[in-house]
């Protein structure tokens, strides 16, 4: 049972007014008109209102003390994070090279009700031009064979075996590497491929990353219908693409189109496509952006020569983007040189000559080393002190962030900076990772948990809480389980913070490798000896819902369908779903009653019947589960592709 905070003054407005009137009767018996129309009563009510405001302020004291206690045990509010998005810059012409410098600003479109949301390119991007220098085929069981005559346009060749076999590949060698670029492959001549559909073909495009590793490319469009006709294929080449020799073949930036295994009832190539001529050129490039603005060389104050100085930055909120924040202090005795100071978590291990500072993103405050009086009366300096009159500045920091940056696909479409030959910009995927700063209420919940774990992982709950502490800006939930005959292997499943758009994919819920490594290092320092910790992405069971929704009278069918879809995705959301809004529980099955509960609050929905649940397999094929979808312990359900039919009243 929690201890209730005392109410230091529980009197309300009417209590104060009634008390004052009783005193009037005792002290001034001749004053008998206590109606609200009396000027004296008006004065009483005015003073009662002011006293109530003072009581309200007084009752905030316990909360303030609670927050101060949290600071004493090391609890700090998590700062806001900036949403990240990959934005493609499409070219209008094909010059030799188009640079997209870091700091380039793109944004969403401004509307009548919402301001534009800016995104900043984080790293320099160079979009080079390329052409085809090598063409060949690599058939199963054989060696790659190049067709120089096809590059010259003399004679064509069949891409695969007759008939095509899984892992047969068409090889395309480019004149240079094109990482993060959009490349158009233009096939000319009459390809002879047969047996596949117009919108789908069992072929995957990959880029060579060296050491025998092929990385999948993103497919923008395929006008050839799976190499069945002349046309253009536009690929998004991954950043791992290199310019090297492949399997003894000449040096090039290699791409390949590989046939993969299909199910028995899916379409297969019956005849290999033929390539008579192939051209390639770069038509765009993809840059990494974040919803934040960089502030460079901001002067935050002048040194006074005293310890414990505090300075605030001008732009807030400050977001953490993974790059270190560096402080610079001018040297008055030199001719304009600056000394770099390093950021630390606290001054516990800082000597009096160590150039250290503490930076709090939530408050935007820079703190320099304090001077502390010890028990024997001596003074000890923790961290160096800037000289009096020294100029203090931050080399750079980022401001912005928050959940508003989690925009949907194709919403970033405005180029705010001027770049030659760029005709359009667009984000192919939704922005993700933007979260508002932590509030005090959540910090109050973390405080007791911090004291409970005491920096040591023993129980299942300890591992889960320490995982959240290891990467608070990247991880939303964690689930721990022990495996092995002696329970000596601990597996921690991680759910990353995901974008706020309604339908999520498994790709949205896989943390990056840096997050895994960060958590692994943190837990290894706190695990018990003999325990092996494995950090993995959470396991998901995709499923879909089919239902007929009965609309109420005068309901808008289209709006009801959208509201119902939104309610279903929200209710089964792995992070914000469930009855308590804290995420669908791990290992919890889905029943048709959960679907009814998700739709119960829709004012235009009468009922839903029939309702069916379908398990989705890797090939996205549904299997009907009737009214109950069971999942294994520790597995999260992931709703996707719901099919609703609205029946009018």
Secondary structure, DSSP 8 states (H G I E B T S, - for coil): -------S----HHHHHHHHHHHHHHH-TT----STTSHHHHHHHHHHHHHHHHHHHHTTHHHHHHHHHHHHTT------B--EEEEEEEESS--SEEEE-TT-EEEE---SSS---EEEE-S-EEEE---EEEEEEE-TTS--EE-HHHHHTS--EESS-SS--TT-EEEEEESS--TTEEEEEEEES----BSS-SS--SEEEEEE-STT-EEE-EEEEETTTTTTSSEEEEEE--TT---EE-TTS-EEEEEEEEE----TTS---SB--EESEEEEEEEEEEEEEESEEEEEEEEEEE--S-SS-EEE-SS-SEE--SS---EEEE-TTSSS-EEEEEE-S-STT--TT--EEEEETTTTEEEE--EEE-TTS-EEE-S----TT-EEEEEEEEEE-SGGG---TT-EEEE-S--TTEEEEEESS--B--B----HHHHHHHHHHHHHHTT---SHHHHHHHHHHHTTTTEEEEEEEEESTTS-EEEEEEEE---SSS---GGGG---HHHHHHHHHHHHTTS-TT-EEEEEE-EEEEEEEEEEEEE-TT--HHHHHHHHHHHHHHHT-TTT-STTSS---TT--EEHHHHHHHHTT-TTEEEEEEEEEEEE-TT--EEEEETEE---TTEEEEE---EEEEE--
